[in-house]
């Protein structure tokens, strides 16, 4: 049943929403979930620069994959926050950028 693993792990995140008092625990749980999905590095790595229009297709595809993975991670992060914190990141922040801001806040 490996295909059910991410859903089981995601249920960890549904217990408590990030509210400031549980930051350390929530980040630890996020890392567990993203490690299982092989996406933990997204939390620690800024998105690469967007390739130029004349860049190779492989570079453009790599950038798109990075953006898609970041979107999945950042949406899950937002879903784990209380609504007042979600509003801080209303402008489509990258996952790494959110982590930096949250680390500064808490």
Biopython code that builds the backbone (N, CA, C, O; Angstrom):
import numpy as np
from Bio.PDB.StructureBuilder import StructureBuilder

atoms = [
    (1, "UNK", "N", (0.792, -1.199, 0.000)),
    (1, "UNK", "CA", (0.000, 0.000, 0.000)),
    (1, "UNK", "C", (0.838, 1.268, 0.000)),
    (1, "UNK", "O", (0.445, 2.246, 0.636)),
    (2, "UNK", "N", (1.947, 1.295, -0.668)),
    (2, "UNK", "CA", (2.759, 2.499, -0.688)),
    (2, "UNK", "C", (2.033, 3.721, -1.237)),
    (2, "UNK", "O", (2.350, 4.842, -0.840)),
    (3, "UNK", "N", (1.078, 3.540, -2.128)),
    (3, "UNK", "CA", (0.396, 4.705, -2.692)),
    (3, "UNK", "C", (-0.410, 5.467, -1.649)),
    (3, "UNK", "O", (-0.710, 6.643, -1.853)),
    (4, "UNK", "N", (-0.763, 4.838, -0.552)),
    (4, "UNK", "CA", (-1.511, 5.504, 0.515)),
    (4, "UNK", "C", (-0.600, 6.229, 1.499)),
    (4, "UNK", "O", (-1.084, 7.001, 2.327)),
    (5, "UNK", "N", (0.687, 5.999, 1.426)),
    (5, "UNK", "CA", (1.617, 6.575, 2.382)),
    (5, "UNK", "C", (1.512, 8.094, 2.489)),
    (5, "UNK", "O", (1.417, 8.589, 3.612)),
    (6, "UNK", "N", (1.521, 8.867, 1.408)),
    (6, "UNK", "CA", (1.445, 10.326, 1.557)),
    (6, "UNK", "C", (0.161, 10.789, 2.243)),
    (6, "UNK", "O", (0.180, 11.751, 3.011)),
    (7, "UNK", "N", (-0.946, 10.115, 1.971)),
    (7, "UNK", "CA", (-2.197, 10.512, 2.595)),
    (7, "UNK", "C", (-2.157, 10.247, 4.095)),
    (7, "UNK", "O", (-2.658, 11.050, 4.883)),
    (8, "UNK", "N", (-1.574, 9.141, 4.485)),
    (8, "UNK", "CA", (-1.420, 8.831, 5.898)),
    (8, "UNK", "C", (-0.530, 9.867, 6.567)),
    (8, "UNK", "O", (-0.837, 10.354, 7.655)),
    (9, "UNK", "N", (0.573, 10.200, 5.909)),
    (9, "UNK", "CA", (1.481, 11.190, 6.469)),
    (9, "UNK", "C", (0.840, 12.569, 6.501)),
    (9, "UNK", "O", (1.046, 13.323, 7.452)),
    (10, "UNK", "N", (0.074, 12.905, 5.487)),
    (10, "UNK", "CA", (-0.583, 14.217, 5.469)),
    (10, "UNK", "C", (-1.559, 14.360, 6.629)),
    (10, "UNK", "O", (-1.802, 15.468, 7.106)),
    (11, "UNK", "N", (-2.113, 13.249, 7.080)),
    (11, "UNK", "CA", (-3.051, 13.336, 8.201)),
    (11, "UNK", "C", (-2.363, 13.870, 9.457)),
    (11, "UNK", "O", (-3.018, 14.428, 10.337)),
    (12, "UNK", "N", (-1.048, 13.700, 9.538)),
    (12, "UNK", "CA", (-0.283, 14.280, 10.650)),
    (12, "UNK", "C", (-0.488, 15.789, 10.674)),
    (12, "UNK", "O", (-0.617, 16.394, 11.738)),
    (13, "UNK", "N", (-0.517, 16.387, 9.491)),
    (13, "UNK", "CA", (-0.596, 17.835, 9.381)),
    (13, "UNK", "C", (-2.000, 18.372, 9.636)),
    (13, "UNK", "O", (-2.174, 19.566, 9.881)),
    (14, "UNK", "N", (-2.989, 17.505, 9.579)),
    (14, "UNK", "CA", (-4.368, 17.942, 9.769)),
    (14, "UNK", "C", (-4.738, 18.099, 11.241)),
    (14, "UNK", "O", (-5.780, 18.672, 11.561)),
    (15, "UNK", "N", (-3.896, 17.598, 12.132)),
    (15, "UNK", "CA", (-4.215, 17.660, 13.554)),
    (15, "UNK", "C", (-4.263, 19.085, 14.084)),
    (15, "UNK", "O", (-5.220, 19.471, 14.755)),
    (16, "UNK", "N", (-3.244, 19.855, 13.787)),
    (16, "UNK", "CA", (-3.136, 21.225, 14.295)),
    (16, "UNK", "C", (-2.736, 22.153, 13.168)),
    (16, "UNK", "O", (-1.903, 21.807, 12.331)),
    (17, "UNK", "N", (-3.333, 23.331, 13.150)),
    (17, "UNK", "CA", (-2.942, 24.371, 12.196)),
    (17, "UNK", "C", (-1.849, 25.219, 12.838)),
    (17, "UNK", "O", (-1.846, 25.434, 14.050)),
    (18, "UNK", "N", (-0.925, 25.696, 12.013)),
    (18, "UNK", "CA", (0.135, 26.568, 12.506)),
    (18, "UNK", "C", (-0.489, 27.830, 13.080)),
    (18, "UNK", "O", (-1.246, 28.528, 12.406)),
    (19, "UNK", "N", (-0.161, 28.111, 14.332)),
    (19, "UNK", "CA", (-0.717, 29.290, 14.992)),
    (19, "UNK", "C", (0.359, 30.096, 15.701)),
    (19, "UNK", "O", (0.051, 31.074, 16.382)),
    (20, "UNK", "N", (1.595, 29.705, 15.552)),
    (20, "UNK", "CA", (2.683, 30.433, 16.197)),
    (20, "UNK", "C", (3.223, 29.704, 17.400)),
    (20, "UNK", "O", (4.434, 29.685, 17.619)),
    (21, "UNK", "N", (2.352, 29.104, 18.186)),
    (21, "UNK", "CA", (2.822, 28.404, 19.386)),
    (21, "UNK", "C", (3.319, 27.006, 19.062)),
    (21, "UNK", "O", (4.013, 26.395, 19.875)),
    (22, "UNK", "N", (2.980, 26.493, 17.900)),
    (22, "UNK", "CA", (3.350, 25.116, 17.540)),
    (22, "UNK", "C", (4.262, 25.059, 16.314)),
    (22, "UNK", "O", (4.305, 24.048, 15.614)),
    (23, "UNK", "N", (4.984, 26.140, 16.059)),
    (23, "UNK", "CA", (5.799, 26.243, 14.854)),
    (23, "UNK", "C", (6.815, 25.103, 14.736)),
    (23, "UNK", "O", (6.893, 24.458, 13.690)),
    (24, "UNK", "N", (7.569, 24.853, 15.761)),
    (24, "UNK", "CA", (8.623, 23.838, 15.709)),
    (24, "UNK", "C", (8.028, 22.469, 15.370)),
    (24, "UNK", "O", (8.555, 21.748, 14.522)),
    (25, "UNK", "N", (6.942, 22.124, 16.030)),
    (25, "UNK", "CA", (6.315, 20.826, 15.772)),
    (25, "UNK", "C", (5.763, 20.739, 14.357)),
    (25, "UNK", "O", (5.917, 19.712, 13.695)),
    (26, "UNK", "N", (5.125, 21.799, 13.887)),
    (26, "UNK", "CA", (4.544, 21.761, 12.559)),
    (26, "UNK", "C", (5.622, 21.663, 11.488)),
    (26, "UNK", "O", (5.470, 20.895, 10.537)),
    (27, "UNK", "N", (6.695, 22.413, 11.617)),
    (27, "UNK", "CA", (7.779, 22.348, 10.637)),
    (27, "UNK", "C", (8.406, 20.957, 10.640)),
    (27, "UNK", "O", (8.731, 20.422, 9.580)),
    (28, "UNK", "N", (8.574, 20.378, 11.803)),
    (28, "UNK", "CA", (9.113, 19.017, 11.875)),
    (28, "UNK", "C", (8.193, 18.045, 11.127)),
    (28, "UNK", "O", (8.666, 17.188, 10.380)),
    (29, "UNK", "N", (6.885, 18.182, 11.331)),
    (29, "UNK", "CA", (5.928, 17.312, 10.641)),
    (29, "UNK", "C", (5.911, 17.568, 9.134)),
    (29, "UNK", "O", (5.810, 16.626, 8.349)),
    (30, "UNK", "N", (6.010, 18.827, 8.726)),
    (30, "UNK", "CA", (6.098, 19.136, 7.293)),
    (30, "UNK", "C", (7.310, 18.456, 6.671)),
    (30, "UNK", "O", (7.223, 17.877, 5.588)),
    (31, "UNK", "N", (8.425, 18.530, 7.358)),
    (31, "UNK", "CA", (9.644, 17.906, 6.843)),
    (31, "UNK", "C", (9.487, 16.395, 6.707)),
    (31, "UNK", "O", (9.985, 15.800, 5.751)),
    (32, "UNK", "N", (8.801, 15.781, 7.654)),
    (32, "UNK", "CA", (8.559, 14.335, 7.575)),
    (32, "UNK", "C", (7.742, 14.009, 6.328)),
    (32, "UNK", "O", (8.087, 13.101, 5.571)),
    (33, "UNK", "N", (6.665, 14.749, 6.119)),
    (33, "UNK", "CA", (5.802, 14.505, 4.963)),
    (33, "UNK", "C", (6.565, 14.743, 3.667)),
    (33, "UNK", "O", (6.488, 13.928, 2.748)),
    (34, "UNK", "N", (7.301, 15.847, 3.582)),
    (34, "UNK", "CA", (8.013, 16.159, 2.342)),
    (34, "UNK", "C", (9.202, 15.236, 2.109)),
    (34, "UNK", "O", (9.566, 14.969, 0.964)),
    (35, "UNK", "N", (9.807, 14.748, 3.184)),
    (35, "UNK", "CA", (10.896, 13.770, 3.026)),
    (35, "UNK", "C", (10.348, 12.499, 2.395)),
    (35, "UNK", "O", (10.981, 11.913, 1.517)),
    (36, "UNK", "N", (9.181, 12.076, 2.839)),
    (36, "UNK", "CA", (8.562, 10.875, 2.277)),
    (36, "UNK", "C", (8.219, 11.067, 0.801)),
    (36, "UNK", "O", (8.250, 10.113, 0.024)),
    (37, "UNK", "N", (7.896, 12.290, 0.423)),
    (37, "UNK", "CA", (7.558, 12.594, -0.979)),
    (37, "UNK", "C", (8.793, 13.007, -1.788)),
    (37, "UNK", "O", (8.689, 13.377, -2.957)),
    (38, "UNK", "N", (9.970, 12.936, -1.136)),
    (38, "UNK", "CA", (11.238, 13.324, -1.767)),
    (38, "UNK", "C", (11.212, 14.777, -2.237)),
    (38, "UNK", "O", (11.684, 15.106, -3.325)),
    (39, "UNK", "N", (10.646, 15.639, -1.383)),
    (39, "UNK", "CA", (10.551, 17.060, -1.718)),
    (39, "UNK", "C", (11.005, 17.959, -0.563)),
    (39, "UNK", "O", (10.735, 19.159, -0.567)),
    (40, "UNK", "N", (11.685, 17.386, 0.410)),
    (40, "UNK", "CA", (12.109, 18.176, 1.570)),
    (40, "UNK", "C", (13.056, 19.302, 1.179)),
    (40, "UNK", "O", (13.037, 20.364, 1.802)),
    (41, "UNK", "N", (13.880, 19.093, 0.162)),
    (41, "UNK", "CA", (14.863, 20.107, -0.236)),
    (41, "UNK", "C", (14.194, 21.401, -0.698)),
    (41, "UNK", "O", (14.821, 22.461, -0.695)),
    (42, "UNK", "N", (12.940, 21.318, -1.088)),
    (42, "UNK", "CA", (12.220, 22.516, -1.542)),
    (42, "UNK", "C", (12.106, 23.535, -0.406)),
    (42, "UNK", "O", (12.093, 24.741, -0.650)),
    (43, "UNK", "N", (12.025, 23.053, 0.817)),
    (43, "UNK", "CA", (11.929, 23.956, 1.965)),
    (43, "UNK", "C", (13.221, 24.749, 2.166)),
    (43, "UNK", "O", (13.196, 25.863, 2.690)),
    (44, "UNK", "N", (14.339, 24.175, 1.750)),
    (44, "UNK", "CA", (15.647, 24.775, 2.027)),
    (44, "UNK", "C", (16.293, 25.437, 0.820)),
    (44, "UNK", "O", (17.363, 26.034, 0.936)),
    (45, "UNK", "N", (15.649, 25.333, -0.341)),
    (45, "UNK", "CA", (16.272, 25.808, -1.574)),
    (45, "UNK", "C", (15.370, 26.815, -2.273)),
    (45, "UNK", "O", (14.225, 26.497, -2.593)),
    (46, "UNK", "N", (15.864, 28.014, -2.511)),
    (46, "UNK", "CA", (15.054, 28.982, -3.270)),
    (46, "UNK", "C", (14.792, 28.469, -4.682)),
    (46, "UNK", "O", (15.574, 27.695, -5.233)),
    (47, "UNK", "N", (13.689, 28.912, -5.248)),
    (47, "UNK", "CA", (13.406, 28.573, -6.647)),
    (47, "UNK", "C", (14.529, 29.118, -7.528)),
    (47, "UNK", "O", (15.053, 30.202, -7.272)),
    (48, "UNK", "N", (14.896, 28.369, -8.560)),
    (48, "UNK", "CA", (15.923, 28.902, -9.470)),
    (48, "UNK", "C", (15.367, 30.073, -10.262)),
    (48, "UNK", "O", (14.155, 30.265, -10.349)),
    (49, "UNK", "N", (16.265, 30.843, -10.832)),
    (49, "UNK", "CA", (15.852, 31.947, -11.694)),
    (49, "UNK", "C", (15.147, 31.380, -12.917)),
    (49, "UNK", "O", (15.521, 30.322, -13.425)),
    (50, "UNK", "N", (14.132, 32.084, -13.384)),
    (50, "UNK", "CA", (13.440, 31.652, -14.590)),
    (50, "UNK", "C", (14.388, 31.755, -15.780)),
    (50, "UNK", "O", (15.054, 32.774, -15.963)),
    (51, "UNK", "N", (14.448, 30.696, -16.588)),
    (51, "UNK", "CA", (15.355, 30.750, -17.735)),
    (51, "UNK", "C", (14.904, 31.784, -18.762)),
    (51, "UNK", "O", (13.722, 32.116, -18.853)),
    (52, "UNK", "N", (15.848, 32.276, -19.516)),
    (52, "UNK", "CA", (15.561, 33.247, -20.571)),
    (52, "UNK", "C", (14.712, 32.595, -21.658)),
    (52, "UNK", "O", (14.660, 31.371, -21.774)),
    (53, "UNK", "N", (14.060, 33.418, -22.437)),
    (53, "UNK", "CA", (13.218, 32.917, -23.528)),
    (53, "UNK", "C", (13.992, 32.035, -24.499)),
    (53, "UNK", "O", (13.435, 31.098, -25.071)),
    (54, "UNK", "N", (15.265, 32.331, -24.685)),
    (54, "UNK", "CA", (16.067, 31.559, -25.631)),
    (54, "UNK", "C", (16.817, 30.398, -24.974)),
    (54, "UNK", "O", (17.708, 29.813, -25.590)),
    (55, "UNK", "N", (16.465, 30.061, -23.735)),
    (55, "UNK", "CA", (17.123, 28.956, -23.025)),
    (55, "UNK", "C", (16.747, 27.624, -23.659)),
    (55, "UNK", "O", (15.751, 27.511, -24.374)),
    (56, "UNK", "N", (17.564, 26.632, -23.380)),
    (56, "UNK", "CA", (17.289, 25.288, -23.875)),
    (56, "UNK", "C", (15.979, 24.762, -23.290)),
    (56, "UNK", "O", (15.588, 25.121, -22.179)),
    (57, "UNK", "N", (15.326, 23.922, -24.044)),
    (57, "UNK", "CA", (14.070, 23.318, -23.594)),
    (57, "UNK", "C", (14.277, 22.542, -22.298)),
    (57, "UNK", "O", (13.403, 22.542, -21.430)),
    (58, "UNK", "N", (15.413, 21.886, -22.161)),
    (58, "UNK", "CA", (15.678, 21.127, -20.929)),
    (58, "UNK", "C", (15.724, 22.049, -19.715)),
    (58, "UNK", "O", (15.253, 21.683, -18.638)),
    (59, "UNK", "N", (16.291, 23.245, -19.886)),
    (59, "UNK", "CA", (16.335, 24.216, -18.785)),
    (59, "UNK", "C", (14.930, 24.702, -18.449)),
    (59, "UNK", "O", (14.575, 24.825, -17.277)),
    (60, "UNK", "N", (14.140, 24.976, -19.470)),
    (60, "UNK", "CA", (12.762, 25.430, -19.249)),
    (60, "UNK", "C", (11.934, 24.343, -18.572)),
    (60, "UNK", "O", (11.137, 24.631, -17.679)),
    (61, "UNK", "N", (12.123, 23.100, -18.995)),
    (61, "UNK", "CA", (11.391, 21.988, -18.385)),
    (61, "UNK", "C", (11.804, 21.778, -16.934)),
    (61, "UNK", "O", (10.960, 21.510, -16.078)),
    (62, "UNK", "N", (13.089, 21.898, -16.657)),
    (62, "UNK", "CA", (13.574, 21.750, -15.279)),
    (62, "UNK", "C", (12.983, 22.847, -14.395)),
    (62, "UNK", "O", (12.591, 22.591, -13.257)),
    (63, "UNK", "N", (12.924, 24.054, -14.921)),
    (63, "UNK", "CA", (12.349, 25.161, -14.162)),
    (63, "UNK", "C", (10.862, 24.913, -13.900)),
    (63, "UNK", "O", (10.381, 25.159, -12.793)),
    (64, "UNK", "N", (10.136, 24.432, -14.900)),
    (64, "UNK", "CA", (8.710, 24.139, -14.732)),
    (64, "UNK", "C", (8.500, 23.052, -13.686)),
    (64, "UNK", "O", (7.596, 23.158, -12.857)),
    (65, "UNK", "N", (9.326, 22.006, -13.716)),
    (65, "UNK", "CA", (9.216, 20.943, -12.700)),
    (65, "UNK", "C", (9.474, 21.500, -11.298)),
    (65, "UNK", "O", (8.784, 21.139, -10.344)),
    (66, "UNK", "N", (10.471, 22.381, -11.179)),
    (66, "UNK", "CA", (10.782, 22.992, -9.880)),
    (66, "UNK", "C", (9.610, 23.837, -9.401)),
    (66, "UNK", "O", (9.261, 23.800, -8.221)),
    (67, "UNK", "N", (9.000, 24.596, -10.303)),
    (67, "UNK", "CA", (7.847, 25.434, -9.944)),
    (67, "UNK", "C", (6.648, 24.582, -9.540)),
    (67, "UNK", "O", (5.955, 24.899, -8.574)),
    (68, "UNK", "N", (6.407, 23.507, -10.274)),
    (68, "UNK", "CA", (5.283, 22.619, -9.955)),
    (68, "UNK", "C", (5.471, 21.968, -8.583)),
    (68, "UNK", "O", (4.529, 21.893, -7.795)),
    (69, "UNK", "N", (6.680, 21.500, -8.302)),
    (69, "UNK", "CA", (6.959, 20.876, -7.007)),
    (69, "UNK", "C", (6.829, 21.908, -5.888)),
    (69, "UNK", "O", (6.281, 21.615, -4.826)),
    (70, "UNK", "N", (7.331, 23.108, -6.132)),
    (70, "UNK", "CA", (7.237, 24.172, -5.137)),
    (70, "UNK", "C", (5.777, 24.526, -4.870)),
    (70, "UNK", "O", (5.400, 24.766, -3.723)),
    (71, "UNK", "N", (4.964, 24.559, -5.903)),
    (71, "UNK", "CA", (3.539, 24.868, -5.733)),
    (71, "UNK", "C", (2.861, 23.829, -4.849)),
    (71, "UNK", "O", (2.069, 24.179, -3.974)),
    (72, "UNK", "N", (3.165, 22.565, -5.071)),
    (72, "UNK", "CA", (2.581, 21.511, -4.241)),
    (72, "UNK", "C", (2.975, 21.685, -2.774)),
    (72, "UNK", "O", (2.134, 21.577, -1.881)),
    (73, "UNK", "N", (4.249, 21.954, -2.537)),
    (73, "UNK", "CA", (4.745, 22.119, -1.173)),
    (73, "UNK", "C", (4.156, 23.372, -0.529)),
    (73, "UNK", "O", (3.702, 23.324, 0.614)),
    (74, "UNK", "N", (4.160, 24.485, -1.246)),
    (74, "UNK", "CA", (3.658, 25.731, -0.653)),
    (74, "UNK", "C", (2.151, 25.654, -0.369)),
    (74, "UNK", "O", (1.684, 26.191, 0.635)),
    (75, "UNK", "N", (1.393, 24.991, -1.246)),
    (75, "UNK", "CA", (-0.051, 24.846, -0.986)),
    (75, "UNK", "C", (-0.306, 23.999, 0.255)),
    (75, "UNK", "O", (-1.194, 24.315, 1.047)),
    (76, "UNK", "N", (0.455, 22.937, 0.429)),
    (76, "UNK", "CA", (0.287, 22.114, 1.626)),
    (76, "UNK", "C", (0.681, 22.900, 2.874)),
    (76, "UNK", "O", (0.049, 22.779, 3.923)),
    (77, "UNK", "N", (1.733, 23.707, 2.744)),
    (77, "UNK", "CA", (2.126, 24.551, 3.875)),
    (77, "UNK", "C", (1.004, 25.514, 4.242)),
    (77, "UNK", "O", (0.676, 25.673, 5.417)),
    (78, "UNK", "N", (0.415, 26.156, 3.232)),
    (78, "UNK", "CA", (-0.681, 27.099, 3.484)),
    (78, "UNK", "C", (-1.876, 26.411, 4.112)),
    (78, "UNK", "O", (-2.529, 26.972, 4.992)),
    (79, "UNK", "N", (-2.164, 25.204, 3.669)),
    (79, "UNK", "CA", (-3.301, 24.457, 4.221)),
    (79, "UNK", "C", (-3.088, 24.121, 5.689)),
    (79, "UNK", "O", (-4.051, 23.858, 6.409)),
    (80, "UNK", "N", (-1.845, 24.127, 6.137)),
    (80, "UNK", "CA", (-1.517, 23.798, 7.530)),
    (80, "UNK", "C", (-1.495, 25.026, 8.434)),
    (80, "UNK", "O", (-1.164, 24.917, 9.615)),
    (81, "UNK", "N", (-1.841, 26.182, 7.897)),
    (81, "UNK", "CA", (-1.795, 27.427, 8.679)),
    (81, "UNK", "C", (-3.198, 27.892, 9.025)),
    (81, "UNK", "O", (-4.157, 27.639, 8.295)),
    (82, "UNK", "N", (-3.294, 28.578, 10.156)),
    (82, "UNK", "CA", (-4.550, 29.248, 10.478)),
    (82, "UNK", "C", (-4.736, 30.393, 9.489)),
    (82, "UNK", "O", (-3.766, 30.893, 8.917)),
    (83, "UNK", "N", (-5.969, 30.801, 9.294)),
    (83, "UNK", "CA", (-6.294, 31.748, 8.226)),
    (83, "UNK", "C", (-5.552, 33.076, 8.337)),
    (83, "UNK", "O", (-5.196, 33.658, 7.313)),
    (84, "UNK", "N", (-5.309, 33.572, 9.550)),
    (84, "UNK", "CA", (-4.598, 34.847, 9.666)),
    (84, "UNK", "C", (-3.169, 34.739, 9.139)),
    (84, "UNK", "O", (-2.647, 35.697, 8.569)),
    (85, "UNK", "N", (-2.537, 33.592, 9.323)),
    (85, "UNK", "CA", (-1.198, 33.396, 8.769)),
    (85, "UNK", "C", (-1.257, 33.182, 7.263)),
    (85, "UNK", "O", (-0.371, 33.637, 6.540)),
    (86, "UNK", "N", (-2.277, 32.501, 6.786)),
    (86, "UNK", "CA", (-2.425, 32.299, 5.339)),
    (86, "UNK", "C", (-2.465, 33.637, 4.613)),
    (86, "UNK", "O", (-1.906, 33.773, 3.525)),
    (87, "UNK", "N", (-3.120, 34.615, 5.208)),
    (87, "UNK", "CA", (-3.242, 35.927, 4.573)),
    (87, "UNK", "C", (-1.889, 36.597, 4.345)),
    (87, "UNK", "O", (-1.740, 37.390, 3.416)),
    (88, "UNK", "N", (-0.910, 36.285, 5.183)),
    (88, "UNK", "CA", (0.431, 36.859, 5.006)),
    (88, "UNK", "C", (1.080, 36.394, 3.708)),
    (88, "UNK", "O", (1.933, 37.081, 3.146)),
    (89, "UNK", "N", (0.667, 35.223, 3.240)),
    (89, "UNK", "CA", (1.300, 34.617, 2.073)),
    (89, "UNK", "C", (0.340, 34.551, 0.894)),
    (89, "UNK", "O", (0.405, 33.627, 0.084)),
    (90, "UNK", "N", (-0.532, 35.514, 0.804)),
    (90, "UNK", "CA", (-1.552, 35.544, -0.232)),
    (90, "UNK", "C", (-0.993, 35.792, -1.629)),
    (90, "UNK", "O", (-1.697, 35.594, -2.620)),
    (91, "UNK", "N", (0.247, 36.219, -1.719)),
    (91, "UNK", "CA", (0.824, 36.604, -3.016)),
    (91, "UNK", "C", (1.643, 35.485, -3.648)),
    (91, "UNK", "O", (2.667, 35.755, -4.276)),
    (92, "UNK", "N", (1.216, 34.246, -3.495)),
    (92, "UNK", "CA", (1.893, 33.105, -4.124)),
    (92, "UNK", "C", (3.373, 33.015, -3.764)),
    (92, "UNK", "O", (4.221, 32.937, -4.654)),
    (93, "UNK", "N", (3.681, 33.023, -2.514)),
    (93, "UNK", "CA", (5.062, 32.901, -2.072)),
    (93, "UNK", "C", (5.586, 31.489, -2.325)),
    (93, "UNK", "O", (4.844, 30.511, -2.230)),
    (94, "UNK", "N", (6.857, 31.402, -2.643)),
    (94, "UNK", "CA", (7.519, 30.115, -2.783)),
    (94, "UNK", "C", (7.693, 29.501, -1.398)),
    (94, "UNK", "O", (7.759, 30.213, -0.396)),
    (95, "UNK", "N", (7.764, 28.190, -1.353)),
    (95, "UNK", "CA", (7.871, 27.466, -0.077)),
    (95, "UNK", "C", (9.081, 27.939, 0.730)),
    (95, "UNK", "O", (8.964, 28.205, 1.926)),
    (96, "UNK", "N", (10.232, 28.042, 0.083)),
    (96, "UNK", "CA", (11.440, 28.485, 0.795)),
    (96, "UNK", "C", (11.257, 29.882, 1.363)),
    (96, "UNK", "O", (11.669, 30.146, 2.493)),
    (97, "UNK", "N", (10.650, 30.777, 0.603)),
    (97, "UNK", "CA", (10.412, 32.139, 1.080)),
    (97, "UNK", "C", (9.492, 32.136, 2.301)),
    (97, "UNK", "O", (9.697, 32.904, 3.241)),
    (98, "UNK", "N", (8.480, 31.270, 2.280)),
    (98, "UNK", "CA", (7.574, 31.180, 3.435)),
    (98, "UNK", "C", (8.325, 30.697, 4.668)),
    (98, "UNK", "O", (8.119, 31.218, 5.764)),
    (99, "UNK", "N", (9.195, 29.703, 4.496)),
    (99, "UNK", "CA", (9.964, 29.178, 5.619)),
    (99, "UNK", "C", (10.844, 30.288, 6.218)),
    (99, "UNK", "O", (10.943, 30.418, 7.438)),
    (100, "UNK", "N", (11.469, 31.069, 5.363)),
    (100, "UNK", "CA", (12.340, 32.159, 5.841)),
    (100, "UNK", "C", (11.526, 33.149, 6.674)),
    (100, "UNK", "O", (11.950, 33.539, 7.762)),
    (101, "UNK", "N", (10.359, 33.556, 6.170)),
    (101, "UNK", "CA", (9.512, 34.506, 6.888)),
    (101, "UNK", "C", (9.019, 33.888, 8.201)),
    (101, "UNK", "O", (9.048, 34.543, 9.242)),
    (102, "UNK", "N", (8.576, 32.651, 8.156)),
    (102, "UNK", "CA", (8.083, 32.002, 9.377)),
    (102, "UNK", "C", (9.195, 31.820, 10.408)),
    (102, "UNK", "O", (8.965, 31.984, 11.607)),
    (103, "UNK", "N", (10.393, 31.482, 9.947)),
    (103, "UNK", "CA", (11.535, 31.372, 10.879)),
    (103, "UNK", "C", (11.796, 32.708, 11.563)),
    (103, "UNK", "O", (12.084, 32.740, 12.759)),
    (104, "UNK", "N", (11.700, 33.798, 10.831)),
    (104, "UNK", "CA", (11.904, 35.123, 11.416)),
    (104, "UNK", "C", (10.795, 35.472, 12.402)),
    (104, "UNK", "O", (11.042, 36.104, 13.430)),
    (105, "UNK", "N", (9.566, 35.053, 12.080)),
    (105, "UNK", "CA", (8.436, 35.359, 12.948)),
    (105, "UNK", "C", (8.467, 34.562, 14.251)),
    (105, "UNK", "O", (8.163, 35.088, 15.322)),
    (106, "UNK", "N", (8.833, 33.300, 14.144)),
    (106, "UNK", "CA", (8.736, 32.415, 15.299)),
    (106, "UNK", "C", (10.090, 31.925, 15.753)),
    (106, "UNK", "O", (10.180, 31.167, 16.719)),
]
sb = StructureBuilder()
sb.init_structure("model")
sb.init_model(0)
sb.init_chain("A")
sb.init_seg("    ")
for serial, (resi, resn, name, xyz) in enumerate(atoms, 1):
    if name == "N":
        sb.init_residue(resn, " ", resi, " ")
    sb.init_atom(name, np.array(xyz, "f"), 0.0, 1.0, " ", f" {name:<3s}", serial, name[0])
structure = sb.get_structure()
